[in-house]
Structure formats: structure tokens, C-alpha cells
Amino acid sequence: MHSSHVDALTIKHADIEARLHEEQARPARDDAMIRELKKRKLRIKEEIAGL
């Protein structure tokens, strides 16, 4: 179960990374959304590191 949880978090982290790149590439990017995505990505990374 531990491994599947890490796998799920890793997938979620990659999804957020992709959304972050998409948002940053937009001509009228939403800086608030970028900040929120970065925070979510960091929280997931910290959770993975803590396991």
C-alpha cells in the first residue's frame, strides 16, 4: 500500500507539473493559479519525502 500511495502522489505531482507548464506558456497567464500550482506541487513533494 505504501508504494501505491507514493505512486499516486508521483502521478499527481506530474499532473500538476504539466498544468504548471501549460499555464506558464499561456500569453495571458494567471499568476495566482501558477502560485497555487507551485504550492500544491511542493506539498506533494514534501509528502513523498516524508514517507
MOGI-V597547 format. One record per residue. N is the residue number from 1. SS is DSSP state (H for helix, E for strand, - for the rest). OMEGA is omega in whole degrees, -180 to 180 (NA if undefined). Layout:
# MOGI-V597547
n-><N	N>
ss-><SS	SS>
omega-><OMEGA	OMEGA>
This chain:
# MOGI-V597547
n-><1	2	3	4	5	6	7	8	9	10	11	12	13	14	15	16	17	18	19	20	21	22	23	24	25	26	27	28	29	30	31	32	33	34	35	36	37	38	39	40	41	42	43	44	45	46	47	48	49	50	51>
ss-><-	H	H	H	H	H	H	H	H	H	H	H	H	H	H	H	H	H	H	H	H	H	H	H	H	-	-	-	-	-	H	H	H	H	H	H	H	H	H	H	H	H	H	H	H	H	H	H	H	H	->
omega-><179	-179	-179	177	178	178	180	178	179	178	179	179	180	177	179	178	180	179	179	178	178	-178	-179	-179	-179	178	180	-175	-179	-176	178	178	179	178	-180	179	178	178	179	-179	179	179	180	179	178	178	178	-179	-178	-178	NA>
